[in-house]
């Protein structure tokens, strides 16, 4: 039975998030698949993590513009944000490309943005974990709490891309923000997890969305150099893999009046040039 006070289906807000785009294969796949997914899934707002889009390390202004032209309203990043130096001045010009919120004061760019969509205002926040990553960053837990408190003055619809290594840190962040944000979705490991759910307070959660990158690879990299490195412990240059691409993402359905998530589902598509 549907509650008489339930939000009509056509008024619900659907956010599509695509995980880490890896290199040229990932970019081409997203350019081809994202417009189709937006139509097929009745997506209102699309977010893409582009931090590995430039040859597997970082992102350039040209690539960021291409991803936005493909349909991404906001691009999130992570620990490789500074790998392509030309992105640094671009962050000051383009607020829709985010870097992690908890970098020290004075770092270029912004960690969050609020945009007006056709149905509601939506906030996107980019945050980075510290466990097994960069422990010198600010503690992500108080950093996000202060940020969310500020954002909720404008909108309850808040999507967080938590770029972190440790599953425990990601799960803890989900519980930390339950009822305060619409969704907490992890990135960074390039491996999709199967623990999607809506937490008791109304926050959609997934530990890792996975990557948009070559299927026959080691988290996006060519297989042989990675095997050589593991077997010999000798240095090796890891190029981006090729062939069929698996596009991994997640669709979150939200009540825009409350900001609470009603559903979360993983999205997987395959693409080959």
N, C-alpha and C positions, 0 to 999 in steps of 0.2 A: 504494500500500500504506500502510495506517495503522499507525503504530508502536504496539506493545502498551503502551507507556508514555504514549501520548497522552491528554490530558484528554478525557473523554467530552463530546460536544457539549452535553449538557444542563447540564454544569458550567462551561462557558465563560461569560465575563462580557461582556455587550454594553452599551456606552455609546453613547447617542444624544446628539449635540450639535447644537443649532440655532443658526445665526448670528444676527447683530444683528437684533433685532426693531424694526421701524420704525413708530412711531405706532399709532394706533387700528386701521388695517387689518392691520398685522402682529400686533397683540395678538389680534384676533378670529380671524385665521387660525391662530395657534398654539393658541389655546383649542380650536379645532375639530379641528385636524389632529394635535396631539401625542398625545392619547389613542388615536387610531386607529393612529398609527405605533408606539406602544409595544406595542400588541397584535399588529399585523401583523409587526413585526420582532423580536418576543420580546425587547424591551428590558428590561434589568435596572436601568438607571440613566439618567436624563435630565438634561441640563444645557442651559440657555438663556442666551445673551447678551442682556441686556435694556437695554443702555446707551442705546438710542435709542427706547425704548418710550413715553416721555412726549412726544408731539408731535414726535418726532425728536431730542429733546435730553434725555438723562438718564432717570431712572426715579423713581417715587414709591413710598412704602410700599404704597399701595392696588394699584398695578400689580404690584409684586413679589409681593404676596400672591395676586393673581389668577393670575399665571404659575405659582406653586407649586401652587395648587389645580388647575391644568390638567395638572400632572404633572411639573413641573420640580423636581428634588431640590435643585439649586443654581442660582443666578443669578450670572453673571459680568457685568462691566461694562467700562469703559474710560475714555477721556479726558473723557467727558461725565458722569462720576459725580457731580460737584458741581453740575450745572446746576439741579437741583431741590432747593432747600435743605432741604425736609422729609425728604430721605433721610438727612441727616447723623446725627440722633439715632437713626434707625431702624437704621443700621448697627451701632450698639452693642447693639441689642436682638435683631437677627436675624443670626446668624453665617452663615446659608446664602446671604446676599447679599454677594458679595465686591466689593472694590475692588482695583485693581492693587497687587500686592505691593510694588513699588519706589517707592511714595510715601514721603516723608521720615518719620522717626520722629515720632510724635505725631498723624499723620493718623488720623481716625476709621476704625473698621472693621478688617477683616482681609483679607489677600491669599490665604489658603488655608484649607481645612477638610478634616478627615478624618471621614467618616461610615461607619456600619456598615450594610451592605446585607445582603440575605438570603444572599448567597454569599461576601462578603468585605468587608473594609474598603477604601474607595476615597477617594482624596484628589483634590481639585480645587484647582488653583492658577490665579490670575489675574495676568497680568504685562503691563506696557506697554512698548512700544519707545520709543526716543528719536529715531531718524533721521526728520527732517521732522515731528517731533511736539514733545514737551516735553523739551529737552535737559537741563533742570535736575533731572529725576528721577534716582534712583540708577541706576547701571549695571545693566541687567537680567541680565547674564550672571553676575557674582558673586552677585547677590541670589538668583537662582534656584538656583544651586549650593548655597548655604548652606541654603536652604529644603528642597531635595530630600534633602540629607544628613540633615536632621532628620526628614522625613516617612518616609524608608525604614526608620527604626527601628520604625515602626508598620505600614507596608504598602508593597509594591512596585507597587501599582496606583495610578498617578498620571496624571491628565489635566491638561494645561496649555492654557489659552486665552491665546495670545500676541497681544495687541491692539496691532498695529503697522502702520505705513504701508509701509515699505520691504520689498520682497520679499527683498532680500539679507539684511536683519537677521533675517527670519523663517527663511529657509533655514539661516542660520548657527546659529540657536537650535536647529533640529532636529538638526543635527550635534553641537552642543554637548551635547545631552541624550540622544543616541542610546545606548540601553542602560540609561539611568538612569530614564526615565519611560516610561509606556505609550503616550502620545500627545502630540504637539505640534500644535495646530490654530490657525491664525491667524484673526483677525477684524479689523474696522475698515474695510476698503475697500468692503465691501458687494458685491463682485464675486467670484463663486466661481471658484476655479482648478481646473485639471484635472491636478494633479501629485500626487495621492494615492498613497502607497506605504508599505511597511514598510521602514524603514532596516535596514542590516545587523545592528545591535545589538538589534533587536526593538522599535523605537519607531515607531509609526504617525505619518505626517506629512502635512499638507495646508497649503499656504500661506495660503489663505483660504476659509472656509466659505461666504462670501456672506451675504446678508441674508434676512430674512423680511419682505418689504415689497412695495409695489406694483410690478407688472411693468412697466407703462407709466409710467416715471418716470426721473429721473436720480439714481441710487443712493438712491431712496426719496422724493426731493423732486419737487414739481410741475415739469413740463417747461418751461413758458413763462417763469417767473421766472428759472430757471437760464439759459435761452437769452438772455434779456434781459441778465443780468449778464455773460455771456461776450461778447456782441456789443457792448455799450456800456461795459462796465467801471463801470457805475453800481450803487449799492447796490440790493438787492432782497431782499424777505423770502421765504424758501423754505418754503412750506407742504408738508405731507406729501401725496403723491399718493394716488390712489384707484383703484378698480376691482380687477381680478384681482390676487391676491397669489401670489408665488412663495415657497414655503417651502424654504429651503436648509439642509441640514445634512450630517452625516457620522455613519456608524455604524462603531464600532471594536469588534472582537472580540478579547478578551484572555484569556490563560491566567491565572487569578487566583493560581495557585501561584507563578508567576514574575514576573508583571506584564508580560510581553512580549506585544506585539500579534501576532495571527495574521493579521488582515485589516483592511482599511479600505475603505469604499466611500461615495461621495457619495450623499446622499438628496435628491431633489427632488419636491415635490408642489405642485400648483396649487389655489388656493381662491378662490372668489368668493362674496360675500355674497348 
